């Protein structure tokens, strides 16, 4: 989109009271947003009256020009719903954002395989471990992990994904604002190896009313939503509600029946959410959702999908030398963390190099 079109889009978008519905009504009423701007003093569209009509009538493009200049100076991409990088998943929803602001690799918005993951801001060790390991595993297999960069489960999902692949963080504030503050390092890592995205104008503060809007976008990105750990009163259920309204699959990780932090996820399972019994079972579900063959779940070069990485070769060598081995023994001998080992074993299973027997015993095929 050319600069002039961006100015007129930002002009309308930045007027207080103009949401996706009203933006589209005005856009569809006139042959272009420039035409709407030139006729703003007599602008007529459904739902535009009273104070809002006066706001439009008295507006100009000065604010829009400042926003665009700020975005240009700070490497913020502006993606409109007509742009080629606008996510395909959003196009079926009337309430989808009409504009997205992106820092980092905006091409990830068009990546065909994404999984949204959410959970409590105050997780247990169990929740942190599952979030990080599962996100790392998914990312290693070429799936972009989407979450909301909140403290807790969201942050562990992003961190796990960054270990092996890509992630998208959806913010409830401007993409130029780090929230929570302790996530500054994570924010920078995401921009480096993924992207942060928001429908809010740069400079927008993380106000409470913004987060339900953020949650609907998190749900919108993926055909399914994974809930790692959440109490029955968790804000996570805002995202779950959006996912269900959008016709998405909801998966939940079961937890300790004595833990309040798992009361919400256990209730979801009781009410019909799909249970995640193991990483391997979940991967089978993901292949089904995306209608994928095992070999398609990989970032590997198509010309040699069976080629092993150096780390995979090291595991194969250990199995050659020692025969069948328990996962804990592989962790001890390599010094790698459990998430990395789990990811490598699953990759080798997909490549038909190893098999996992009962009791987490790994043997070479």
Secondary structure, 3 states (H helix, E strand, C coil): CCHHHHHHHHHHHCCCCCCHHHHHHHHHHCCCHHHHHHCHHHCCCCCCCHHHHHHHHCCCCHHHHHHHHHHHHCCCEEEECCCCCCCHHHHHCCCCCCEEEEEECHHHHHCCCEEEEECCCCCCHHHHHHHHHHHHHHHHCCCEEEECCCCCHHHHHHHHHHHHCCEEEECCCCCCCCCCHHHHHHHHHHHHHEEEEECCCCCCCCCCCHHHHHHHHHHHCCCEEEECCCCCCCCHHHHHHHHHHCCCEEEEECCCCCCHHHHHHHHHHHCCCEEECCHHHHHHHHHHHCCCCHHHCCCCCHHHCCCCCHHHHHHHHHHHHHCCEEHHHHHHHHCCCHHHHHHHHHHHHHCCCEEEECCCEEEEC
